């Protein structure tokens, strides 16, 4: 059993460490109830007698290892596709125009990933950036549309988001932020420091001891000694060491905007979700690691880390100067701020400026999980004023984040503070059906589900149909549904108008959906359509018989 850090902040836990997984050891998990001899399992329980739970752990690790095994080629494919799509788009909008410009000797504009013109894969799949003019402020669907369009925009770079918010939506852009999740470290580039001094050759260690973290009484001593040793190198080598080895990469992103109204302002916090070609982000969805927090319930470990769970201290109400900068500026500990603490401080300041303003929190996919976890930690910290000013939480294709106890805790929170929780699920979207939920496992959705079928008709349900996706009984219905969605992609524009036309990329995904129906159903395009085309946007208190 691995023991990587102090976990006294939680009563029970189960953590999976993929770096420690060996093939033989993994298969032993299936035939032995002992967890303490499994290096890749860090658990408060030494024995797991229920075979089915061990099988779920086994499958979770297998899927994650497969995803990580293709991480680099998958990222390369995604980056290449994105660059090609942007190259074509900014040079005439078609391959023919691009080739014609090249033949005529005209300058071919190269895409700049940091520019407002560069659009992500999500943005290329669904190029709509303007709101539906039929859904105006005061319409019961307006906040849902604002939340969904913000969630979709969160996949773009900062310049693109700012342009969308200010130029298209005519709203105030408050900022785009990178956050640290305590997990992913930038790998060193060996080619960036060819020349190493004699001191560096005598002692080639450049990375910090991972067991000595910010807050440890030895941390400053380690930082000072490693800096002193690095001072013997040339400027390029020192720069590479500091930026490539010591700086931990931000892997959680969010942005904030303000929708100004004559009566009151609405601040939107939008968390970025799972990017299509990011294997590590998909691993978070398939991971079943968890922590049990007294009074709160059992919560997904990966989602909590992405929001800002503090190593060894959990969720302290206030951060000390030795852990991170709660005000949000990157500090001398070489990592960006954590999402929860930074956003909480920003909201405190913004809401203090206008006593009438309120805010909503939203996200698609992983972003949806972070969106619903945010008020949960506010409640844990008894942030009554911030909870009272929270208008609603809107999630789209959100994975499960906690157990039944957590659901009961959150039901009381949203009821006591009159928070509208809208969990939207489109058809066979795979992500809301992860991590696995059954009578022997932990993860459960809570509250009502706004479920949309392929006709974009809404039903208010306790949970989405086929709640776990991986069901043999559902294979044929899901495949038939995917066939209908493929046909619909060629007909919807003629029925609903040109704004609903699906491009080649989305149609390719629809074809892939014949094999894996849950993948195209997770795309934002169907969630945007669901809000715009649904015949009713019902009250979530309406009780209907489960599907």
N, C-alpha and C positions, 0 to 999 in steps of 0.2 A: 504494500500500500504506500503510495507516494505521500509525502508530507512537505509541501512546498512553502507554506506560510501559515501564520496563526489564523485560526478560524473561530476564535472565541466569540465573535460577534453573532454567530448563528448557532442554533441548537442541533441541527443535523445538516448533512451535505452529501452530495455525490458529484464528483468532478472527474471528467475524463481527460487524460493527457495523451494526445495522439503521438507525441514525440517518443513516448516510452513503449509504444505498442510493438510487440513481436508476434509473428504469425503463430508460433506454437503456443505462446502465452494467451493469445486471443482465443484460440480454439479450446484451450483448457477452461476458459470461462464458462463454456457451455456444459462442461461435465463436472465442474466443481463449484460448490456453493461458497467456497472461501473467496473473499475479496481481498483480504490482507496480503495475499501472495501475488496479486496482480499489480505489477508496477504501474500500469496505465490507469488504474482505478484508485482514486483518493476518496475514501468514504468514511463517514462516521460509524457505519455498520461494518463489521468484519465478515458477516455472512449474509448471503442473499439466497434463501431457500427456494424462492419461486422461479422455476425455470423460465417462464414466459418473460419475466423482467430481465433475466440475464440475456435472453434472446434479443430483446429490444436494445439492450446495451450493445450487444454484438453487432446488430444491424446498423445502429447509429454510427459505430466506429468504422464499419466497412464502408458505408456510404461516404463518410467524411474523408477516409483515406483515399477512396477513388476520386473524390472531388479534388483533393490536394495533389494527387498524382498527375492531374491534367491542368493544374493551376497555371503554370507558365504558358503552355500552348493555348489554353483557353483565353488567358489575358491578352496574348499576342493576337489571336483571332479577333477578339473584341476590339482591340485598339486599331487593327488594320481595317476592319469593316467600318469603324467610326471615322477614321481618316479618309477612307475612300468615299464614303457617303458625303462628307463635308467638302472634299475636293470637287466632287461632281456638282454639289449644290451651289458652291460659290463661284463656279466657272460655267454658268449658263443653265444649270439645273438638269442636264442630261449628259449621258456619255457621248452622244453625238456632238453636242456643243463643245465639250471638253476636247475631243479629238480634232474638231474643226479649228479651234483656237490654237492647238498645238501645231497643226499643219500650216496654218497661216502665219505662224511665227509670233503670235500674240503671247504676251506674258501670261503664264499660268499661275494663278494666285494659290499659294500654299496655305493650308489651314493653320491657324494659330489656336492651339487648344485653350489659351487663356482669353481669347477674344469673345465679344458678345455674339459674333456670327457663328462661332463653333457650337454645334448642337450635339448632345449626347445621343446614344443609340435609342434611348427611350423617346427623345425628342424627334428623332427621325422616323420612328415607328408611328408616332402620333404628333403631327406638326401643329396641331391647334394650340394657340397661345391666348386667344381672346375668349372672353366669357360669352355664353349664350345670351344674346340680347333680350330674349324672352324671360330670362330669370333675373329679376331686378331686386335691389334691396327691399326687404319686406316680404318677399316670396319665401315660403317655408323651405324652399330648396336652395336659397341664396348662400347660406353659410356652408352647406354641403358642397356646392359648386366652388366656392372660394377655397374650401379646404382641399378638395380634390385637385384643383388646378395648382394650388400651392405645393401639394405633395408631388405632383408631376414635375413642376418646375425645379424642385429640390435636387433633381438628378443632374442639373446643368452646372456649369462653372459660375463663379461669382458675377462676372461681367454680364453673362447671358441672363442670369436671374435678375440682376439690377435693371437691365434693359426691359425685361418682361414686365416687372413690377411698375416701373416708372413710366415707360413709354406706351405700353399696351393697356395696363390696368389703371394707370393714373393714380397710383397709391404711393405711399412713402416706404422706401426700402430702408430697413433699419440695420441690416448687416447680414453677412454670410460668415459662418464660423466653422473652423476645424476643431475637433475635440479628440482627446486621447482616451482610449479604452483599456489601457493597461495590458494590452495583449500583443500587438504586432510591432515588431522592431525592424527598422530599415536595415537590410542586409548590406554589409560593406562592399564597396566597389574596389576590388584589388588593383585595378588599373589606374586608380586615381592618385596613388602615392607610390611611384616606382622607386624613389630613392629613400632609404631609411638609414638613419644615423647609426653609429656604433652602439649607442645606448639602446636604440630600438632593436638592433639585431641581437644584443645580449638578452634583452627581455622584450619579446615580441608581443606581449599582451597589450591590447588596446581597449578591450571592452571592460565595463564594470562588472563586478561580482553581482550576479543576479539576485543573490540572497541578501545583499545590502541595498535596501531601498530607501527612498526619501522618508524621513522620520526616524530611521535607525540612527542611533547615536554615533555610529561609525561612518555615516554617509558623507559628511563634510570632510572627514579625514581622507576617505577614499577619493573624493572629488579633487581635493588639494594635491594628493600624491600623484594621481593620474595626470593632472594638469602639469605638475612639475616635470614629470617624465616626458610628456609630450613636447615640452618647451625646447627640447634638444633637437627637434625635427625642423625641416624647412617650412616655410609658410604654407605651401600647397599641402604638405603632409599633415600639418596641424589642422588646417581647415577641413581636410577630408576626415580626420579623426573626430573632430568636434561635430561636424554636420552629418557624416554618414554613419559613424559608429555610436556616438553618444546621444544623438537626437532621436527620440522615439516618434514614430509616425502617427499622425492623426488619422483615425479610421472611422470616426463618427462625424457626420456633417449635419448642419441645420441652418436655416435662415429665418429671419423675422421681418415682418412687414406690418404696416399700419393702414387699415382701411378707414379713412376719415369720413365721418358722417356729421350732419348738422347737429344731431342730438348727442351722439357719443361715438368714440373711436373703438374699433375692434383691432386688437393686435393679434397677429397670427404667428405661431411658432410651428414651423414645418420641418420634421426630421426626414433626412434622406433614407431611402429604403435599400433593399438588396439590389445591387447592380447586376445585370444579366450575366456578365462574364467574370464576376468576382467569386472565385471558388471559396475563399475564406468567408465571405458574407453568407454564401449558401450553407457552409458548414455550421454557421451559427444557428440557422434555421433547423438543421437536422440534429444539432447537439441536444442532449438531454441532461446535461449537467444542471444541478440545482443547489440552492441554499434554502434552508428553512429558517426564517426570521421570526422570533417570538412576537406574537400579536399581529403579524402580517400574513403569515402563511409561507408556503413553499413557492419560490420564484425561479425562473430560468436564469442560470448563471451567466450565460453569454450576453443576454439582453441587459442584465444589471451592470455588467462590466462596461458595455457600450454606453450606458447612461452615466456612469461615473462611480461605480462601486469602488471604495477605497481598499487597497490591499491591506489585509490584517486588521482593519478597523471598521469595515463594512460601510455603514451610512451615518457617520457623525453629523450632527446638525450643522456645525460650522467647521470649516477646515482650518487647521492650524497653519502657521507660516511655513512649517516644515514639511507639508504634504503637497500643497498645490496652491495656486493663486486663485482664490475664489472670485476675485474681481475679473478674472478672465484673460489677463495678459500672460503671454508665454514667459515663464520664469527661468531662473538659473538652474532649474532641475532638468532642463532640456526636453521637456515635453509640453504640448499645448494644454490648455485648461480642460477640465472634465465638463461634460455637457450639463448635467443637472445643476451643479453649483453656479456655473456661469450664467445659465439662462434664468435661474431663480433670482440672481442679483440684478440682471437686466430688467426682468419683469417688475421687481420691487421699485426700481428707479422710474421706469416708464409709467407704471400705474400711480405712483406718487405724484407725477406731474399733472394728472387729470383724474379726479375722483370719480368721474362717470365712465371712464373707459373700462372695457372688459377684454378678455382674450380667449382664443381658442387654440388648442393643440392638435396637431394632425400629422399623419404620415401614412405612406403606402408600404406594405410589406414589413420589413424590419423596422422601418420608420413608424409604422402603426404600433408595434410593440413598445417602442420607446415613448410614443405619445401617451399610451395608457399607463405606463410605469411612472411617468413624470408626476401626475397627481397622487399616485400611490405613495411616493416618497415624500411629497408635500404633506400628506396626511400623517405619515410616520413621524415627521418633524413638527406636526401640529401647526402648520402654516395656515391658520384659519383665514386670514385676510386674503391670501393668494387664492385659496380654494373658493372663497365666496365670490371672487371676481372672475372665476373661470366659467365662461359661457358654455363651453362644450368641448368634448373630445371626439374627433372624427377619425376613424381608422378605415383603411381600405386594404383588403387582403391581409389582415393582421394575423400573425401566428399566435398560438397560445402562449401565455406568459406565466401562468401560475396554477395553483391547485384550487380545490373547492373552497378551502378556508380563505385563500386570497380573494376568491370571487365574493364570498360573504362580506369580507372586509371592504371591498370596493363598492359593493351594492349599498352599504351603509354610508360610505363617503359620498357617492353621487347623490344619494337621497338627502342626506343632511345638508349638503351644500347646493342642492338644486342644480347639479351639473348634468347636462344632456350628453349621454354617451351613445354615439352612433357607430356601430360596427357593421360596415357594409361588406358583403361577400358576393362576388359574381360567380354564379354557376359552379363549374368544377375546378375553380382555382385551388391549386394544391397547397399553397402556403397556409391558409386558415385551418387546414387539416393537419398541421404540424405544430409542435411535436405530437407524438401519438397519444391518444386518449382512449382508455378503456377502464374497466372496473378495477384492474390491478395497477394502473399507472396514475401519474400525478396530474398531468396538465389538463386543464379544463377551461373552456370559455365561460364567461359570465355575462349576464344581461341579455337583452334581446338582440337578434341578428336581423339586419335588413338584407334579405336574400333576393337576388335578381336572377331570373332564368334567361335563356337565350333570346327571349322576346323582350327583355328588359322590363318584365312585369315584376313588381315588388311584392314580397310577402314578409310579414313580421313573424319570425320563428324563434324558438328557444335556441336552436342551433342549426347550422347548415345541414342539408341532407347528405348522406354518405359521409359522416363526420370524420372518418379516418382515411379517406381516399383509397388506400390500398385494400380494396375489397373485390374479390372475384365476381361477386354478384353485380358489381357496378361497371365492369369492364365494357360490356356490350352497350348499355345505355350511354356511358360516357363517350364511347367511340361514335355512336350514332349522333349524339349531340355535337361532337366535333365536326362531323360531316355536314350537319346543318349550318354550323358556324362558318365553314368554308364556303358553302353556297351563298350564305348571307353576305359575305365579304364582297361578292360580285354584284349584289342586288340592292344593298342598303342605301347606296347613294341615290339611286333612281327613286327610292321610296321616301327617304328622309331628307335628301338634299345633298349638295356637293360637299358640305362640311363633314359628312360622315364617310366620304370615300376612303377606302383602305388601300394603301400602297403595296408595292411588290413585297417589301420586307414583312409587312403584317400578314400577307397572304402566304408567304413561305412559312411563317410561324403557324398559321392555320393548318398547313399541310403537316408540319411536325406534330401538331395537336392530334392528328389521326393516330399517332403512336403514343404520345404522352399528352392526353387531353388537358391536364392541369397547367401546362406551361403557358400556352397563349392566353388562357383564361386569366392569368395573373397580370397581364399587361394593363397599364393604366387606361388604354383606349376603351375597354369595355366598362370600366368604372365611370369614366366621363360620360359615355353613352347612357349608362344606367341612370345617372342623375338627370340628364337632359331629356330622356325619352320615357322614363317611368310615368305611368298614368297616375300614380298616386305616391306621395311621400308621406306615409302614415305615421301616426303617433306610436312611439316605441312602447307605450303602455298597453297597446291593443293586444289582446291575448288571442292567439290562433292555435289551432291544433298543429302539432309538429308534423313536418313532412316525413 
